[in-house]
Amino acid sequence: MISLNFYKEEQLCLGIKTERGILDVKAAVSKLPHIQSAPKTTAELIAFGPKKLQELLDLSNMEDSLFLEEESLTFGPCVTEPQKIIGVGLNYKDHAAECGLPLPPVPIIFSKFNTAIRSHGQDILLPKNTKQVDYEGEIAIIIGKKAKNVKKEEALSVIYGYCITNDLTARDLQKVTGQWLLGKSCDGFCPLGPYLVSKEEVENPNNLRIVTKLNGEVCQDSNTSNMIFPCEELISYISDHFTLHPGDVILTGTPAGVILGKPEEQQVWLKDSDEISIEIDKLGTLKNKFKSEGYSSSIVE
């Protein structure tokens, strides 16, 4: 199942991608009493399960007005309120090499705050207190079951699905201290989307092509098979240290081709009007444009 979130009258709504268009789940539930138990949010969908929802929905008996044209929608983040956003650093051999760093013996784990989440198609502001914003195209794992001390052989069973993310990083802020949080968690530094694709749609998450483009030019072209620690190893390792909950997001790392990996004289950091697109097999294409933040007054509410 392929789901997404979209805005309708300023409310975030759950949609299901179908051959007839995007099914407005909330509208369908309001018109069809026999599907009242259907989930209306992404969190409810993860708990409910895609197979069960697929059995509940009889698309052939639904009127055309319940299906929307995808091009007309304003997307929301495909995951909205994860308890945790867990990042993994230097998880591709070629990326470690371009950064001049040794291969890590264990996954390098960091976190991002929920305020970093943005959606497909949404403009991302470049913070005024950084001059070195970098892109990182990645596949993200979305957890579907509570998990602790999971064996590697069982790890894929706790996944709900996958999406695309851009693990944006302010390199100058990242280098301020040994902790990466400041450079990783600026507002807007974790767009997720366009879709949340259930694991049933992805035969092998460790063999998907990933291509990142900056203003239409390819800057990253790799495959998730090049990860040092594949998806099941990441889940097993992370769950050995803390409990994973449904909706948690794991950013699995980025391949070579980031700005940081270029010679210093060739490093041109993201700037106003730049656009990044990230395409991953079976998951779609995530696109975001960047805007200079400029002056912003303090906000106290």
N, C-alpha and C positions, 0 to 999 in steps of 0.2 A: 504494500500500500504506500502511496505517495501522498503526503499531507502537506499543508501549508497554512499559514495564518495570514489573514488579510483584514484591512480596515473597512468597516461599513458603518456609516453614520458615527464615526469616531470610536466605534467599538471594535475590539479585536475579535475576529470570527475564525472558526476552524473550517477549512476547505479540504476536499479530497479531489485529487487530480484524476480525471476519467477521460475516456475518449470523447465524451459529450461536452467536456469543459470542466470547470471547477464546481463541484457540488458544494453548495452552501448548506452545511450540516445543520446549523441552527434553524434555518428556514425550512428545511426538510422535516425536522422534528416537530416544528410548530404546525405543519400541515398533515403529518402522518402519525396518528396516535399510536400505531403499533411499533414505532421506533422511539418511543419516549425515553428508553434506557440508553440511547446512543450517546456517546461522549460529545461534549460541546466545546472542550478546550484540549489543548495538546497534553496537558497533565492527565486529564481524564482518559484521553486516547491511549496514552502509554500504559495506564493502569488497566484499561478495558481490553487492549490487545487488537492488532489489526485484523487477525483472522476472524475474531468474533464479530467485529464491526462489518467486515466484508459479507459474512453470513446474514447479518441483520439487514443490510441495505440491498434492496431489490431495485437496481437502477433502471431496469426496463419499465417499471411501473411509475416512474417519477416524471412529472411534467417538466417541459423544457425550461420554464421560468426559474427552476431551482438550480440551473447550471449557468455559471457565469463565464464570460470570456476572460481568460487569464490576462490578456494584454490590457484589460480595463482596470485591473486590480492594483491597489497600493499594498504591497507586501508588508507584513510584520515579521519579526524574528520567528523562525520555525520552532524555536524553543524559547520560552519566555522567562521562566523563573527557576532555573536550576539551583539546587542547594550549593553546588560546587562547580566551578570551571577550573579544570586541571590541565595545565600545559605541560608539554614534554619538550625539552630542549635537545638539540644536536642529535636527532634520531635518524638522520641520513648520513651515510659515510661521506658523500660528496659535499654535504653542507658543513660537516665538521672540518673537512680538508680545506674548504675555501675560507673558513674562519681561522685556519691555522691552529686548530685545537685537536687534542688526541681523542680517540673514540672513547666514550664513557663506558665504564665497566658495568654500570647500572643506569636505568633511566634517570635523567635529570628532571626533577619535578618542580614546578612553580604554579602559582595560581593567578587568576584574574578575578576582578570584581564583576558582579552582575551589571553594574552601571556601564560596563564596556560593551554590552550587547547592542547591536544594531541589526537592521534588516537588509535584505536584498533591495537594491535600488535606492537606498537611503543615502543622502550625502553625509560624509563624515568630516567633522571639523578637525583641522590640524591645530593642535594646541599651541598657543602663543609662547609657551615656555619650553618648546623644543624646536630644534632646527634639523633633526635627523630622524624623520619617520620612515620606517622601512616596511615593506610588505612581506608576508609569509603565507603562501597558499598551502592549505592543509585539509586533510579529511578529519572530521570530528566524529567521535563515537558518542552516541546517546544511550545512557544506561536505562534498562527496562525493568530490572529487578534489584531489590536490596541484596547486596553482596559483600561478604567479608571472608577473607582467607580462601579465595577461589583458586582452584587448581587450574593450571594453564589449559588442560584438556577440556575443562568445563567453561572456560571464560567466555567464549562466544555466545553461550546460551543466556548470559545475563544482559546481552545487548538488545535494546529495542531497535535501533537503526543508526543511520549515518546522515551527515549533512556536510556541506562545505563551510569552511571558515577562513578568515584572513586574520592570522595572529599578528596584528599590527604591533610594531615595537618602536618606541622612541629610543634609538641607540645611545644618544647622549645621556638620557635619564637612566637607561639600563646600566650604564657604566659608573654611575655616581657612587654606588656601593656594591658589595658582593651580592645583594639581593636584587632580583630582577623585577619585583612587583611594580615599582614606580614606573618603569619604562614599558610595562606590559598592560597596565590597567587604566590608562587615560580613557576618558569618556569616548565611546565609539570604537574602541580598539578590538572589538570582537564581533564583527558581523557574522550572522549565522543564516544560512539559507541556500538557495531559495526554498528548497523543500526539505522535509524530514522523510527520509526513505527507509521503510522498515527493512530489517535484515533479510526477509524473505525475497526481496527484490535484488539483493546483492549476493551473488554466489560466493565470492571470495574477496573480502575487503583488503586483503594483502596482495592484490594484483589488479590495481586500478590505475589508469593513466591520469596524471595530474598536470595541467598546463595553466600557467599564470601569464597573463599579458598585461603590459603597461602601455596604455594608449594604443592598443592594437598590436603591439610588438611582443613576441614571445620572450619571456625572461626566465621562466622556469618550465622545464619539460622533463618529467620523470615518471616514476611508477611507485606505488606504495610497496611493491615487492622489494624496493631498495631500503626500506626501514631497517634500522639495526635491531630494534625491538618491535616485532609485529603486534597487531592489536591484542591478541590473546595474552602475550607476555606482559604488555602494559597493564591490562586489567588485573592479571594475577598479582603483579608486583605492587600496584597501587592498593589493591584490596587487602594485601597483607599488612598495610600500615594504617589504613582508615576505611571506614564503611562507605561503600558507594550506595547511593539511593536513586530510585527512578527519576529520570530527568537530568541527572548529573551529566556534565559534558567533559569529555577528554579530548584535548587537542593533541594530535599524534606527532606533531613535528613537521618541519618543512624541508624540501630538498634544496639542492644548490641553485644559485641564481639570484639570491637576495642582493640588495645594494651593498650591504656590509661586506660581502665576499669579493667585491670588485677592488682593484687597486685604488688607493685613496684619491688619486687625481681623476678617477672616473666615477667617483661616487656622487650621484645627483639624487638627492633625497626627494621624497614625495612633496609635491607643491600644489598650489591652487589650480584647479581644473583638471588635474590628472585623474585618470580612470583606471582602476584595476579590475580585471575579470579573471575568475578562477573557474576552470572547467575540470570536472572529475567524472570519469566514466560512470554512468548510471545515476549520477547525483545532480546533473544539471550544470548551470553556470551562475555563479555569484558575481554580481557587478556592483561597484560602488564608486562614486566620484568624491573628490576631496575638495574642501573649501577652507580657505584661511579663516581662522577664528577671529582674528582682529581684536578690537577692544571689546571686552564684555564686563559689565558692571557686576558687583557682588550680588549674590542671591541668598536671601535669608527668608525662610518661610516658617 
